[in-house]
Amino acid sequence: MRNRFVMAALVALCACPAASFARVWVGGDVGVTGGALAGTSPIGVYGGLSTRSFPVGLELGYQFLSANPANIGLFTASALYRAPLPRFRGLHFLARLGLASIHSDRNAFIRNSTRPIIGAGVSYRVMRRWDVRAEYDVIIDPRVAGGPKQNADELLVGMTYQFPMR
C-alpha cells in the first residue's frame, strides 16, 4: 500500500511542470551507510518541487537498502532548503529536515518506524538542467532490534534533473 502511495505522489510531482510557478526536479542517488544501518547500500529515487520565489521545497523519496538477511525500505518526506553560494557559480548549499518511514521485510533486524531525518550537502550544476549532488543525512535512532540506540548515517551521491519552468 505504501509503495502505491509513494509512486502516486512521485507521479503527481512529476506532472507539476505545467504549473509555471514551480521548480520541479527528479533524481537518483547511491551511497554508503554507517551507525545503526551499517553494512547496507542505499539506492534511491526522489522528486521535489518549490516555488520560484521561496528557497524551501518539498521532496519525496524512496531508498532501498540492501542488507542480509533483511531488505529495508525507506520513504522520506522532507523540506529541502537550497541556497546559491555566491562565490562559486552553479554551486548550491542544501539542508534537509523531514521524516523517514523505515520498513523491513524481517522485523528481527529493524523495527518498522517513522523517525526524523536531517541532512546537509551541496549540488553543482554540470549542464543546463542537470546537477550533481552530494549529501550527508542522519536518521535519528532508526530502532534497530536488539541493538543500542544510535543514529544511522548516510553519505549519498547522485544526479538531479530540473524540469524547465515556463
C-alpha positions as CSV (number, residue, x, y, z in Angstrom):
1,M,0.0,0.0,0.0
2,R,2.8,2.4,0.9
3,N,4.6,1.7,-2.4
4,R,1.5,2.7,-4.3
5,F,1.1,5.9,-2.3
6,V,4.7,7.0,-2.8
7,M,4.7,6.2,-6.5
8,A,1.4,8.1,-6.9
9,A,3.0,11.1,-5.1
10,L,6.1,11.0,-7.3
11,V,4.0,10.8,-10.5
12,A,1.9,13.7,-9.3
13,L,5.1,15.6,-8.5
14,C,6.4,15.0,-12.0
15,A,3.2,16.2,-13.5
16,C,3.6,19.6,-12.0
17,P,5.8,21.2,-14.7
18,A,2.7,22.5,-16.2
19,A,2.4,24.9,-13.3
20,S,4.5,27.9,-14.3
21,F,5.3,28.9,-10.7
22,A,7.0,25.6,-9.7
23,R,10.6,24.4,-9.9
24,V,10.3,20.6,-10.2
25,W,13.1,18.1,-10.1
26,V,13.7,14.3,-10.1
27,G,16.8,12.4,-9.4
28,G,18.5,9.3,-8.1
29,D,21.4,8.5,-5.7
30,V,23.6,5.8,-4.3
31,G,25.7,5.8,-1.2
32,V,27.1,4.1,1.9
33,T,25.7,3.9,5.5
34,G,27.1,3.8,8.9
35,G,25.9,3.6,12.5
36,A,22.7,1.7,13.1
37,L,22.3,0.8,9.4
38,A,26.0,0.0,8.7
39,G,26.5,-2.6,6.1
40,T,23.6,-1.5,3.9
41,S,23.9,0.1,0.5
42,P,21.3,2.7,-0.3
43,I,19.9,3.2,-3.8
44,G,17.3,5.9,-4.1
45,V,15.0,7.9,-6.2
46,Y,13.4,11.3,-5.3
47,G,11.3,14.1,-6.7
48,G,10.5,17.6,-5.4
49,L,9.0,21.0,-6.1
50,S,9.4,24.5,-4.8
51,T,8.2,27.9,-5.9
52,R,10.4,30.4,-7.8
53,S,10.5,32.9,-5.0
54,F,10.9,30.6,-2.0
55,P,14.1,28.6,-1.5
56,V,12.5,25.8,0.5
57,G,10.8,23.0,-1.4
58,L,9.1,19.6,-0.6
59,E,11.0,16.5,-1.6
60,L,9.7,12.9,-1.5
61,G,11.9,9.9,-2.0
62,Y,12.4,6.2,-1.6
63,Q,15.5,4.3,-0.8
64,F,16.2,0.5,-1.0
65,L,18.8,-0.5,1.5
66,S,20.1,-4.0,0.6
67,A,21.1,-5.9,3.7
68,N,21.5,-9.5,4.7
69,P,19.3,-11.1,5.9
70,A,16.7,-8.2,5.6
71,N,15.7,-5.9,2.9
72,I,15.0,-2.4,4.2
73,G,12.9,0.3,2.5
74,L,13.0,3.9,3.5
75,F,10.3,6.5,2.4
76,T,11.3,10.1,3.0
77,A,9.3,13.4,3.1
78,S,11.3,16.5,3.8
79,A,11.7,20.2,3.4
80,L,14.8,20.9,1.3
81,Y,16.5,24.3,1.6
82,R,18.6,25.2,-1.5
83,A,20.7,28.4,-1.5
84,P,23.3,29.5,-4.1
85,L,26.8,30.1,-2.9
86,P,27.7,33.5,-4.5
87,R,31.4,33.0,-4.8
88,F,31.0,29.7,-6.8
89,R,28.8,29.8,-9.9
90,G,26.5,26.8,-10.1
91,L,27.2,25.6,-6.5
92,H,24.3,25.4,-4.0
93,F,24.1,24.6,-0.3
94,L,21.4,22.0,0.6
95,A,19.8,21.5,4.1
96,R,17.1,18.9,4.8
97,L,14.7,18.3,7.7
98,G,11.9,15.7,7.5
99,L,10.7,12.3,8.3
100,A,11.8,8.8,7.2
101,S,9.4,5.8,7.4
102,I,11.5,2.7,7.7
103,H,10.2,-0.7,6.9
104,S,11.8,-4.2,6.7
105,D,10.6,-7.5,5.4
106,R,12.0,-9.1,8.6
107,N,11.3,-7.2,11.8
108,A,14.0,-9.2,13.5
109,F,16.6,-6.8,12.1
110,I,14.9,-3.4,12.3
111,R,11.5,-2.3,13.7
112,N,9.2,-0.6,11.3
113,S,9.0,3.1,12.4
114,T,8.9,6.7,11.4
115,R,11.9,8.7,12.5
116,P,13.3,12.3,12.0
117,I,15.9,12.8,9.3
118,I,18.3,15.8,9.0
119,G,21.0,16.4,6.4
120,A,23.2,18.9,4.6
121,G,25.0,18.8,1.3
122,V,25.9,20.6,-1.9
123,S,24.7,20.5,-5.5
124,Y,26.6,21.6,-8.6
125,R,25.1,22.5,-12.0
126,V,27.0,20.5,-14.6
127,M,24.7,21.1,-17.5
128,R,21.7,23.3,-18.2
129,R,19.2,21.1,-16.3
130,W,21.5,18.6,-14.6
131,D,23.0,18.8,-11.1
132,V,25.5,16.5,-9.3
133,R,24.5,16.3,-5.7
134,A,26.3,15.1,-2.5
135,E,24.6,14.8,0.8
136,Y,25.2,13.6,4.4
137,D,22.0,12.6,6.1
138,V,21.3,11.4,9.7
139,I,18.3,9.3,10.6
140,I,17.7,9.7,14.3
141,D,17.6,6.3,16.1
142,P,16.1,4.0,13.5
143,R,15.2,1.4,16.1
144,V,17.5,-1.5,15.3
145,A,16.2,-4.5,17.1
146,G,18.5,-5.8,19.9
147,G,21.0,-3.0,19.4
148,P,21.9,0.1,21.3
149,K,20.2,3.4,20.5
150,Q,22.3,5.0,17.8
151,N,21.7,7.1,14.7
152,A,22.1,5.9,11.1
153,D,24.4,7.9,8.9
154,E,24.2,8.1,5.1
155,L,26.6,9.6,2.6
156,L,24.9,9.9,-0.8
157,V,26.0,11.0,-4.3
158,G,23.5,11.4,-7.2
159,M,22.2,13.3,-10.2
160,T,19.2,15.6,-10.4
161,Y,17.3,16.7,-13.4
162,Q,15.3,20.0,-13.2
163,F,12.3,20.4,-15.5
164,P,12.1,23.7,-17.4
165,M,9.9,26.4,-16.0
166,R,7.5,28.3,-18.3
